Amino acid sequence: MPTLAINKKATFDYEILETVSAGLVLHGYEVKAVRAGLASLKGAFVVPADHGREELYLINCHIGRYKYAGKLENYEPERSRQLLLKKREINHLLGKRQEQGLTLVPLKLYTRGSLIKLEIALGKGKKKFDKRETIKKRELKRKIDSLMKTRR
């Protein structure tokens, strides 16, 4: 299950409460571009469909142009891509999102077999002091790890 792209800012900006794995609707050249490492989840987010149907879309995910794909007219690297989830899962996520004021955040793109999956999470936005606390914990962990290495 190799990871193809990670949203590093998501765990820093949001407190992750629940994760779900979803499929993505991609074109063939986009699949090859993602496998080649041309995908970025920086600034990406998940929103429900505008037209009232129970669908979720990944917005602002950048998938670069695959260089061996030939001429691609009107290629949009940041087009919205539909997520493949069961209706029950979508209703559960949307209900939690509205009920508790949570956000749907993409965490990582990875492969499961021959399929490309997206891990999305219900996240609650962190306040500034929470972010500072995260930084303090990370620096303390680094300091402890470096001290443990020198003691061996």
N, C-alpha and C positions, 0 to 999 in steps of 0.2 A: 504494500500500500504506500508507494512513494508519494511524497508531498510535492506538488508542482508550484504552488504559490501560497504565501501566507500573508495574512493581514496583521502585521505586528502591532499596529496602533490599536486594534480592537481590544486586546486584553489590557492595554494601558488605559484607554478611555472608558471602557465599560466593565461592569461587574457581570460576568457570565453566569446566567442562572440555569439555562437548559440548552442543549444542542440537538440538532436534527441534521441528518444527511439527506441531501436532495440531488436529483439528477439535473442536468442542464441540456437545453435544446441548443445545439451547436451545428454549424456547417462543417463539412469534412476538413476544409483547410484550417478552420479554427481549432479543431481537435488536434491537428498536426502542430499548429502554432503553440498550443498550450503544452503539448508534450515536449516541444523544443524549448520551453522555458520562456516564452514570450508573453506570459500573462501576469497581470498585476492587479491585486485587490485593493490597492491604496486608494482610499476615498470612495470605495464601493459601498452600496447599501441595498437593502431589499425592501420593495414596496408592493402593495397589492395592486391588482389591475384597476384601471380607471372605470371601465365599463361595467362594474358591478359583478362580474363573474368571479368565481373563487379561483384566482390564479395569483401567483407571486412572480415578480420579475426582479432580476439582478440588474441594477443600474450602475453605470459609471465604472464597470470593470473593463480594464484595458487589455485587449488581446491583439498583439501586434500582427502585422502582415507576414504570412509565411512566405519566405522568399522563393520557394519552388512551386508556388501555386499558380504561376502564370499571371496573365492580366486579370485583375479583379476590378471591374468598373464599380465606382461608387462604394468602395469598401469603407465601412465605419468601424473603427477599432473599439469604440465605446458604445455600441448599440445596446439596447436593452435585450436581455436574454431571459426566456421563460424558464422557471424552475419546475421540475417534475416532482410533485408530491401528491399523496393521496388527499382526497377532499377532506377527510377527517383530520389529517395532520394540519392542513391549511386552516381549517376552522378553529382548531385548537390554538395555533400560533396567533391568528388574528384576534381571537377572543382574549388571550392573555395580553396581547399588545394593547388593546383598547382598555381592558379592565384595569391594568396596573400601571399604565404609562410606560411600557417597555418599548424597546427598539429591536428590530431584526437586523443583525449584523453578520456579514459573511466572515468566516474565520479562515478557511483554507480550501484550496482546490487540490484534490488528490485522485488517484486512480484506484478503482476496485475492479480487479480483473482487467477487462478491456474498456470499462466505462470510466468516464470522468465524472466525479462527484464534487459537490460543494457542501461544506459543513457550515450551516448557519446557526446562529445562537440568539436566544432571547437575552438581551442585555439591558442593564440599568445603568444609566450614565453616572460616572463617578464625579464627585465634587473635587475641587482643587486640593483640599486637605487629604482626601483619599489618595490622590495621585502622589502627593508628597510622601505619604505613608508607604506606598508601593515602592517608591525610589529608595527610601530609607531601608526597607526590608531587603531589597535587591543588593544594595551596597554592603549591608551587614553580612549577607550570605557570601558575597564575593570575598570579603575580608576574612571570614571564617574559613572558607575553602582554601585561600592562599596560605593561611596560618597552618592548616592541616597538612598541606603539601610540604611546607618547610620542616615540619616536625618529623616526617617519615624518614 
